[in-house]
Amino acid sequence: MMKKWVYLFEEGNASMRELLGGKGANLAEMTNLGLPIPHGFTITTQACMDYFSNGEKINAEIIDQIEKALKVLQNQQNKIFGDVANPLLVSVRSGARASMPGMMDTILNLGLNDESVKGLAQRTNNERFAYDSYRRFIQMFSDVVMGLSKSKFEDVLQSIKKSKGYVYDYELQVEDLKYVVSEYKKFYKENLKSDFPQNPKDQLFLAIEAVFKSWNNPRAIYYRKLNDIPADWGTAVNIQAMVFGNMGQTSGTGVAFTRNPATGEKQIYGEYLINAQGEDVVAGIRTPSPIIKLKEDLENVYNEFIKIADILENHYHDMQDMEFTIENGKLYFLQTRNGKRTAQAAIEIACQMVEEGLISKEEAVLRIEPKSLDQLLHPKFSNEALKNATVIAKGLPASPGAACGRVYFNAEDAKNAHKRKEKVILVRMETSPEDIEGMHIAEGTLTAHGGMTSHAAVVARGMGAACVSGCKEVEVDEENKVMHIGQYTIAEGDYICIDGSTGCVYLGQIKTIPATITGNLEKIMTWADGFRTLKIRTNADTINDAKTAVMFGAEGIGLCRSEHMFFNENRIPEIRKMILARNVEERKVALDKLLVFQKEDYKGLFEVLEGKNVTIRLIDPPLHEFLPKGDDIKELANQMHRDYEEVLAQCESLHEFNPMMGHRGCRLCVTFPEIAQMQARAIMEAAIEVIKEKGYNIVPEIMVPLVDEVKELKFVKNIIVDEINKVFKEKNIVIKYHIGTMIETPRAALLADEIATEAEFFSFGTNDLTQMTFGLSRDDASKFLGAYYENGIYENDPFAKLDQKGVGKLIANAVKLGKQTRNDIHLGICGEHGGEPSSIEFVNKLGLDYVSCSPYRVPIARLAAAQAAIKLKK
Amino acid sequence: MMKKWVYLFEEGNASMRELLGGKGANLAEMTNLGLPIPHGFTITTQACMDYFSNGEKINAEIIDQIEKALKVLQNQQNKIFGDVANPLLVSVRSGARASMPGMMDTILNLGLNDESVKGLAQRTNNERFAYDSYRRFIQMFSDVVMGLSKSKFEDVLQSIKKSKGYVYDYELQVEDLKYVVSEYKKFYKENLKSDFPQNPKDQLFLAIEAVFKSWNNPRAIYYRKLNDIPADWGTAVNIQAMVFGNMGQTSGTGVAFTRNPATGEKQIYGEYLINAQGEDVVAGIRTPSPIIKLKEDLENVYNEFIKIADILENHYHDMQDMEFTIENGKLYFLQTRNGKRTAQAAIEIACQMVEEGLISKEEAVLRIEPKSLDQLLHPKFSNEALKNATVIAKGLPASPGAACGRVYFNAEDAKNAHKRKEKVILVRMETSPEDIEGMHIAEGTLTAHGGMTSHAAVVARGMGAACVSGCKEVEVDEENKVMHIGQYTIAEGDYICIDGSTGCVYLGQIKTIPATITGNLEKIMTWADGFRTLKIRTNADTINDAKTAVMFGAEGIGLCRSEHMFFNENRIPEIRKMILARNVEERKVALDKLLVFQKEDYKGLFEVLEGKNVTIRLIDPPLHEFLPKGDDIKELANQMHRDYEEVLAQCESLHEFNPMMGHRGCRLCVTFPEIAQMQARAIMEAAIEVIKEKGYNIVPEIMVPLVDEVKELKFVKNIIVDEINKVFKEKNIVIKYHIGTMIETPRAALLADEIATEAEFFSFGTNDLTQMTFGLSRDDASKFLGAYYENGIYENDPFAKLDQKGVGKLIANAVKLGKQTRNDIHLGICGEHGGEPSSIEFVNKLGLDYVSCSPYRVPIARLAAAQAAIKLKK
């Protein structure tokens, strides 16, 4: 049997999104709901993957099926593709399984040529419309299919508008448009050494190939990486009969959401333009009207629109993002999908829908993208500070969030500043898909043009980044890298702040305060806590971090990096003296001073945690990381009353070729047992004192890092236990404690059965485990990983998202072996991955007891753990 | 039932060496053969391990069994331990499962005290003998058991000898010895704040504990590491009734071998001293007489000795190393063991014994320690060069080998010079166990004192290092670090050469020539080749290396590190230009020049290998390794007509934090596909030309390094295959080739099933695999691995001997997965471990097809592979 590569809209439904892409599946679903959808058909995602595996050729079977579907479409529309008198025009649009707004390519008005444009003019009795469609088609086709820069076409358009004194495109007259068409074709021929293709079939297949290829364009690859979309999904292609929003004052086009995607408010929210085609709205060239104004312009159309929007939301049980076109007073829907929304909106909508009985609590919890909580948890401007701040402009509140940074006027400069560790606000006339990386690294984006559904607004909401769009007071001079707002001139590198919730733009920097968990967010988190089985701990080294994490719901500390406490100004000299000690005695003198500091630190943590588990990792980094450089060595030598040359030589002798794999972790305790003794003593003395003072039930957990071998762990453990017993004797008290290890070398994972004989708990240190499993240095990988993404070798940064296939195999093995030896071994993960949703789902499946992540990721982890538990139950 | 911790010699036999140690088991065997062995008993190795696990205490059960055995011994000897009138004296000697000459401790004459020394004098009617024994006992006990430095005791002895004008110890008179005893006791009390212990039971148990503890002294640990002896074997303790070689002119003591341990010649070979105790011979203070002279001194004793030596060799089917003592004309054997021998002797003896029908060919192959072949394969002095060399002294040919280096006069200085990459000759008056590390790193050892069985001679033969001992012309001034030989004064750092086969010492440096495989070595290697199933390849990057390896029997090249060819003076500028290219065009220009060089290199290799397999690895190291430093950057910038600052910045930008895990291996080909293209082209053009010119059947194997992921391999493979197809088209010829990969990251090993879909062969890169599995940088580990050996955490350097437990588990997994996917996948190993016998045995068991090692290790690998096959068959 022949494989089916092409589906008429009538043949599909919403459940077929893998095959038809999101857009195709929903067009089919809407068609079958009897809604006003222009006829069309979908070429499957499998056809796209076949195209790539077939050396970028569309196979004959697919071509045949496309031609057959085209014939059906001709009959349905009663028009003929390529006909001069009665031409069928189509749109060719991409549609992947997951929505990737603006990432791939679309061509409208396909089928026009020098002859059929005349036929179209005659038949519609609207010559202006016909030539407007043709000039749009030539520009889009040249850009999307042939790769000619859009800006040259824009230049032609601008220069005629300027010479005639027009402001808007719709002011262009028929003769103007004919001139534009002829200029466009001339430009096309000059650059491509051939005439603009006149055969509609050629146009069609070139366009289909262009859509296929757009699956692998750099911005699509980048978007996929950002959103964990696999490269082998492919995109479908939708061929649909054109309806025209550019036929005059009773025509138009728009986009709308069934609820407010920024706040979640239950209210139709959208924009439209009269006498325009789709891309005019999204591109943000003209600022569109709010949807409510449609009631004044075309009341019947408005009422029908509201009715259908309700049908769609009730049908999909989720907030819808819709595209529509009005052709001579008749409404058509061109797309519906579950709308992207801010985290705040997602939470509001989920809670509303539970109340409305539309969805269950489990479903509500599943509806929130855990990563998106990030937006809600970042600091806000303090009300106090806002009182003294200067509002210099106000735009549209396109995506909420408080952002402060230095201004940069293009994505490239923004990225470079980000590399220099600057905080960046990206300022653009309007954004385009090329700006996506710049927006991603920026604290926030400000645009002069574009509405609430402009590219900048949609993408920023998707990223959860602050955005103020359509800020008309802003005059951007991108070339000279400066902007003017009234009396103010703001140059590249100057500080501004933007508030995406209010649309306000401020001069200079403004103080922020931490976020809190309240209202509907608290409600969702409480539901989530009821579903999850994983415990959530935090990685915290300071009292402040610990307080924040506890406030965000951390149930303990999974990783306290004891050495981070040493970097404080008072302490660093003592750790340096300890490292540079010439013998055990000198080292002990320095350690005695550090003991006082360490004990104080641990007491603080135990007090904040009030008896919740605290896992303290013994000193881990290579010692040279603590040492001074350059002139500071001289100063240190003076302080120590020692010879500079000698101290310098000692510092230099600590240099390592590959410090990541050098003298660090428990290797430090094997060579300098005094360090482990000091740390064990500080931990236990602190715990005993807090128990006595506060009465908390504290069971300290001491974690030995970078273990390779059970004998190594045993050696260090013996040192610790001996010291602890001394403390117990001195203080005349015995308390419970646990000793465990990080599993962060492949060898430890491979031999976890042996290691479990000495370890009461394992904490998977997935950062180092990833480095060693791949043989990939986190600090060096950025130089070449880009080429890996571009070539489709890796799709994700393995340091952000756990490599389940490789590293995960080691972890699964270690879990199995560890439990073999010690049935009740306590298992957790404390690498960066501990706060990453897909990694949390993976370790939940493996049966780990907890994840530990940075304080601001605790709520994310709570939600992700709940989703993991719900999915596992299903 | 009570565990048996103590065995009378009558209760044991030679097969019980695990329990009784080598010495104890052989004493038992000899006792049961009816040979003249003083009575005694053995405390088992298990008692030693019990002592350590029991917090360094001898448990009551063991004490009880020792006391019972002691009673039996009293009855057998008709003497009473601790009796004043008729004292039983004993020796207390260590004896591990494997022979560890001089590494652990021995105490003789135990049981003497201020009273029993008088009884001994009366009973033997030999007061001189009694006090000589007592002073020896005090010195040994104080040194071995109490840790007092031997040298202070020697000073006392030397000063009285000097004051009386004596040269030898045996000239000391009774009164002198009494004075020495009182001085020794005084010194003991001053230092240890207690009297020398008078109770023989106390003496005995302190001595037993000292022997137990000696198992973990630093030199024993070092020796174990050198000889792969596990730490948990422990040592047995042998308590034996004393017989005395120091009773006068019909008494004596000696050591002998049944064949010559340096050359293998079939002839009794040994030395003895009249009126002396055991340690006098080994310590090399007096130069002893050759064994043949015993025939003149004591003919009956000599004849009996020869008879028993024959019995022992025939009984053990191996060359024996024996210790004996003559007490008043009666011969006793105190030890026999399979004698240590040089590689040359081992080969001679094995071949002789096959001819004599004593052993099979398999047994002969098993008898040769593969590592020992190293000695035979190192260069020899060229006969030509020797003609012009100056012989400045001649000593005993104690251990064969030609060695050339700078003179150092103590182990410490020698080790430091070695660290500075100097070649070292260690020159000592006589060596002691403290010198073992110095001897190990030295090219050879020269001693002024000591015979063919002195410490230096025995240890050097064990190590396979050149040694000339007992070179009387040499006057060593260790304090001033200079030696005088006749007219010559040779200071620290001056060059000399020694020839351990002739005993000659030469001034200055002498040219060497490569060794060859001939005679009995060739015979053994031919037998070995008949038994082994593993193929042996070599790691060779140059034509010279390849020639040497083929001469040594290499069956192919398993690893050609293509980048090593770039370090040549002509080529390095081109690779630098390639690296510093600012764009693909500049890079291609440089690569085109490199192509010419690479092709030439590969042609050379293909010609030498004559159709044997050649595996070429694509460029592997981080690019900055090729770049110049300091002023050389300026020069390079000039050569390239480029701005210095710019070139400098480019060089600096290539710096990496952890280059081992950075931008290297196939990652270079992912970012710079032009490099892979150039190399693939060079390989194939070279192969095609050599096929055309010489008619060899060449099937090049191209190896992609540092693969983590099958898509990565596929990406690089596609580049290579495309380029190869271009070459085929241009040359109008198609030849066979294979593409495979190194398995050197844990991830590759874990996902070997996927990787095998694209790889036709795997070569395990165990150097990197070990680094990553342990998270241990080979270049940095030496700073702390010492502490790991001392604390018994690791026993071996995992970079020298494959970590079978951890890394081996990954390899075994990869072998299984690889074969699952591709049944006929070709498997090899090309890390340092490819030439290490225990690692070869391991990979033979796993079913690998070949090992690849450095050229000089090829014969070692051939032999080790044969032994592995023979053992596996058993």
Interface residues (C-beta under 8 A of the other chain):
Chain A: E656 F657 N658 P659 M660 M661 G662 H663 R667 V670 T671 L706 D708 E709 K711 E712 F715 E744 T745 P746 R747 L750 L751 D768 Q771 M772 T773 F774 G775 L776 S777 D779 D780 A781 K783 F784 A787 Y788 N791 G792 I793 Y794 D803 K805 G806 V807 K809 L810
Chain B: E656 F657 N658 P659 M660 M661 G662 H663 R667 V670 T671 L706 D708 E709 K711 E712 F715 E744 T745 P746 R747 L750 L751 D768 Q771 M772 T773 F774 G775 L776 S777 D779 D780 A781 K783 F784 A787 Y788 N791 G792 I793 Y794 D803 K805 G806 V807 K809 L810
